[in-house]
Amino acid sequence: MPKTNAIILDAREPREYKVSHIKKAIHVGYDFFSVDTIAQKVPDKTSHIVVYCSLGIRSEVIAEKLKQKGYTNVYNLYGGIFEWKNNNFKLFNSNDKETDSVHVFDETWGKWLTKGIKVHD
């Protein structure tokens, strides 16, 4: 598993985060995302922040919103949690137990996940 001191933000929805997430990731969501919430959790706008979602689309939007509010060290994890799992990096469920499950929305999006167990509603 990659080692980093970065603050990791998960830009997926709660049901996705509960299935699995990167260890120590802070759930910030997408549909109801608020930069003000981040400002409370990460007041130092020079903090190293990595944002991820499933593939990198939602997290890119969130990263841009943070940059617009003055955060200067923000990065998008391109390929998202799917690429993370495809590279055999560990994921954890809502009970902090290691898991191979990843929420993929549906079969169409699930094609990008080549490893692990695909979960969708």
N, C-alpha and C positions, 0 to 999 in steps of 0.2 A: 504494500500500500504506500502511495506517495506520502512523504512527510512534508508538512507545511505548517507555518504559523499563521497562515491566512485565516481570516474569518470567512466561513463558508455559508452562503445563503442559498436555500432551496426555494426556487420560484415556482414550484408546482402547487397543486391544490392539496388540502389536508388528506383526502383519501389516498392520494399517490404517496405522500410522505409517510403515512402510516404503514403502507406495504413495505417500503424500504427507502433508505436515505443514506447519504455519506455520513460517516461518524462525525459527531459534533456539529452537523449542519443545523443552522437556525432556519426554521420554517418561516418564510415571509409571504408565500403565496403569490398569486398573479392577479386574479380577478379583483381582489380587494386590497392590493398592495398600496402601502403608504410610505413615502420617504420619511415622514414624521416618525413613524414607528422605528425605522432604522436609526434615525438620529438619536433616539433614546437608548438603543442598544449599542450603537457604534458612534459615539460623539466625535471621535477623532477622524476627521475627513481625509487624513493621510494614511489611514489603516489599509493594509493589504486585504482586499475583498475579492473573493471568487464567487460568482453567481452561477448556478446551474439549474436546468430543468430536465426534460426528457431528452431533447435533441440539441437545444441551444437557441431556440427561437424566442421563447418567453423570457429566458434569462438575458438575452441580448437587449430586450426592451427594458427590463428592470435595471440592467447595468447602465444603460443610457440615461435613465431617469436619475440614477445616483450621480452620474457624472454631471448632469445638468444642475444638480443641487450642490455641486462643489466637491464631491468625492473625487480624489485624484489618482487613486491606485486601485481601480476596479477592473476586473477581468471576467470574461465570459468563458465558461468551460464548454468549448465547442464539442459537439457530440453528446453532451450532457451525461445523464446517469446511464443511458444506453451504452455509450462508448466506454464509460467507467467499468460497467459490468462486462462488456465485451473484452476488456483487457484484464479480466480476472481480479479486479480490485474488490475489496470487501464492501458489503452493504449491510445495514442493520435495520431491524423492524422497530415498531413503536415500543417494544419491550427491551430495546438495546441488545437484542440477540442477533447474531449473524444470520443472514438469510440469502437465498438465491433468487427470491421473488422480486419482480419489478413490475410496477403498474405501467401498462402500455396503451391505455385507452381502448384500443380495438385491434383487430387483426391487421388492418392497413398500416397503422403506426408500428405495430409489433414486428413488422418485417425488419426493422432496423436493429432489433435486439437479437443477437445471434447466440448469446449464452444466457443461462439462467432460466427461471420459470416465469412465463408471461402471465400476468394477471390483468384482467379488465372487467369492468362492470357490465 
